[in-house]
Amino acid sequence: MSVLPDIDLIIPGLRHRGLTHSLIIQTIAFIPIFLYYKKQAAPPYVAIIQHSLIGDYITNGGVQIFSPILSKSFVIGIPLRSIENIIIESSSFLLAAILMILTKDLPKLFKPEKKNIFLIVPSGAILLSAIMPLSVAAPIELLVPHIFLLGLFSLSLLGTFSAILATMNKTH
């Protein structure tokens, strides 16, 4: 979910770090999700807002966190490769891992559920950030968490695809 705001990179006409990065828009979009899923919606909501706040607001890019009310970009301006940013981003990876354990979401990744197919999105984002020449490469110190998440998501996807294929073979 944390990479969802960057959908603005592939939708023509949307300004990068504009509407899709707005805390106002993200919160409004999540109201029906909270109404339906209750507390279970908290981890994906935190993932989405952390992208805007931790990923873009603290680094040099700036983000329109109050769009459409304010079109001004806000930024703290911590350099991407600084020790401060590496500590903040490493802490977010650690917090996400702790949340996955505490909410018992981690074991769910290894159960072959069709909804795990959505892990293609963050997996693709991690791979694209590694190979796209236009993307800003993550600091080398953050390579381990990225590889860990990619491995975790890939294992989940393999299990899910295997279960889907097995079900398809049984019906044919």
C-alpha positions as CSV (number, residue, x, y, z in Angstrom):
1,M,0.0,0.0,0.0
2,S,2.8,2.4,0.7
3,V,3.7,2.7,-3.0
4,L,0.1,3.4,-4.1
5,P,0.6,7.3,-4.0
6,D,3.2,6.9,-6.7
7,I,0.5,5.8,-9.1
8,D,0.6,9.5,-10.2
9,L,3.8,8.6,-12.0
10,I,1.9,6.5,-14.6
11,I,-1.4,8.4,-14.8
12,P,-1.2,11.2,-17.4
13,G,-2.2,14.6,-16.2
14,L,-1.5,14.0,-12.5
15,R,1.3,16.0,-10.8
16,H,3.8,13.8,-9.0
17,R,3.5,14.3,-5.2
18,G,0.2,16.1,-5.7
19,L,-3.3,14.7,-5.1
20,T,-2.3,11.1,-4.6
21,H,0.1,12.1,-1.9
22,S,-2.4,14.4,-0.1
23,L,-3.2,13.3,3.5
24,I,-6.6,14.8,3.0
25,I,-7.4,12.7,-0.1
26,Q,-5.8,9.6,1.4
27,T,-7.9,9.9,4.6
28,I,-11.2,10.6,2.6
29,A,-10.5,7.6,0.4
30,F,-9.9,5.4,3.4
31,I,-13.2,6.3,5.2
32,P,-15.2,3.5,3.5
33,I,-12.3,1.1,4.0
34,F,-12.3,1.9,7.8
35,L,-16.1,1.5,7.9
36,Y,-15.9,-1.9,6.3
37,Y,-12.7,-3.3,7.8
38,K,-12.5,-1.4,11.1
39,K,-9.1,-1.8,12.9
40,Q,-7.8,-4.1,10.1
41,A,-7.7,-1.0,7.8
42,A,-5.1,0.7,10.1
43,P,-1.9,-1.0,8.7
44,P,-2.6,-0.2,5.1
45,Y,-3.7,3.4,6.0
46,V,-0.4,3.9,8.0
47,A,1.5,2.5,5.0
48,I,-0.1,5.0,2.6
49,I,0.4,8.1,4.8
50,Q,3.9,7.1,5.7
51,H,4.8,7.3,2.0
52,S,3.8,10.9,1.9
53,L,5.2,11.8,5.3
54,I,8.3,9.7,5.7
55,G,9.1,9.0,2.0
56,D,8.5,12.4,0.4
57,Y,7.9,15.1,3.1
58,I,11.3,14.6,4.8
59,T,13.4,14.4,1.7
60,N,14.2,17.1,-0.8
61,G,11.3,16.5,-3.2
62,G,8.4,18.1,-1.3
63,V,4.8,17.0,-1.3
64,Q,1.4,18.6,-1.5
65,I,0.1,17.0,1.8
66,F,-2.9,19.3,2.0
67,S,-4.0,19.2,-1.6
68,P,-6.6,20.2,-2.9
69,I,-7.0,22.8,-0.1
70,L,-3.5,24.1,-0.4
71,S,-1.4,23.6,-3.5
72,K,1.9,24.4,-1.7
73,S,4.5,21.7,-1.4
74,F,5.9,21.0,2.0
75,V,9.3,19.6,2.7
76,I,11.8,19.2,5.6
77,G,14.7,18.7,3.2
78,I,16.7,15.9,4.7
79,P,19.0,14.5,2.0
80,L,18.0,11.1,0.7
81,R,21.4,9.6,1.4
82,S,21.9,11.2,4.8
83,I,22.3,9.1,8.0
84,E,19.1,10.8,9.3
85,N,17.0,9.6,6.4
86,I,18.5,6.1,6.6
87,I,17.7,5.9,10.3
88,I,14.1,7.1,9.7
89,E,13.5,4.8,6.8
90,S,15.1,1.8,8.5
91,S,12.9,2.5,11.5
92,S,9.8,2.5,9.3
93,F,10.8,-0.9,7.9
94,L,11.3,-2.2,11.4
95,L,8.0,-0.7,12.6
96,A,6.2,-2.3,9.6
97,A,7.7,-5.7,10.5
98,I,6.7,-5.4,14.1
99,L,3.2,-4.4,13.0
100,M,3.0,-7.4,10.7
101,I,3.9,-9.6,13.6
102,L,1.6,-8.0,16.2
103,T,-1.4,-7.9,13.9
104,K,-0.7,-11.5,12.8
105,D,-0.5,-10.4,9.2
106,L,2.9,-12.0,8.6
107,P,1.6,-15.6,8.8
108,K,-1.3,-14.6,6.4
109,L,1.3,-13.8,3.7
110,F,2.2,-17.5,3.6
111,K,-1.4,-18.7,3.3
112,P,-2.4,-19.0,-0.3
113,E,-5.1,-16.4,-0.4
114,K,-6.3,-14.7,-3.7
115,K,-6.0,-11.3,-2.1
116,N,-2.2,-11.8,-1.8
117,I,-2.0,-11.3,-5.6
118,F,-2.1,-7.6,-4.8
119,L,1.5,-8.0,-3.5
120,I,2.4,-7.7,-7.2
121,V,2.1,-3.9,-6.8
122,P,4.8,-3.4,-4.0
123,S,7.0,-6.2,-5.6
124,G,6.9,-4.4,-8.9
125,A,7.6,-1.1,-7.3
126,I,10.6,-2.5,-5.5
127,L,11.9,-4.0,-8.8
128,L,11.2,-0.9,-10.8
129,S,13.0,1.4,-8.3
130,A,16.0,-0.8,-8.7
131,I,16.0,-0.8,-12.6
132,M,14.4,2.5,-13.7
133,P,17.0,5.0,-14.7
134,L,14.6,7.9,-13.8
135,S,14.0,6.7,-10.2
136,V,16.1,7.9,-7.4
137,A,18.1,5.0,-6.2
138,A,17.7,4.1,-2.5
139,P,20.8,4.3,-0.3
140,I,22.8,1.1,-0.2
141,E,22.1,0.8,3.5
142,L,18.4,0.3,2.7
143,L,19.1,-2.6,0.3
144,V,18.7,-5.3,3.0
145,P,15.1,-4.2,4.0
146,H,14.1,-3.9,0.3
147,I,15.5,-7.4,-0.5
148,F,13.8,-8.8,2.6
149,L,10.4,-7.4,1.6
150,L,10.8,-8.4,-2.0
151,G,11.7,-12.0,-0.9
152,L,8.7,-12.0,1.5
153,F,6.3,-10.8,-1.1
154,S,7.7,-13.1,-3.8
155,L,7.3,-16.2,-1.5
156,S,3.7,-15.2,-0.8
157,L,3.0,-14.7,-4.5
158,L,4.5,-18.1,-5.4
159,G,2.4,-19.8,-2.8
160,T,-0.7,-18.0,-4.0
161,F,-0.1,-18.7,-7.7
162,S,0.6,-22.3,-7.0
163,A,-2.7,-22.7,-5.1
164,I,-4.6,-20.9,-7.9
165,L,-3.0,-23.2,-10.5
166,A,-3.7,-26.3,-8.4
167,T,-7.4,-25.2,-8.1
168,M,-7.6,-24.6,-11.9
169,N,-6.1,-28.0,-12.6
170,K,-8.6,-29.7,-10.4
171,T,-11.5,-28.0,-12.2
172,H,-10.3,-29.1,-15.6
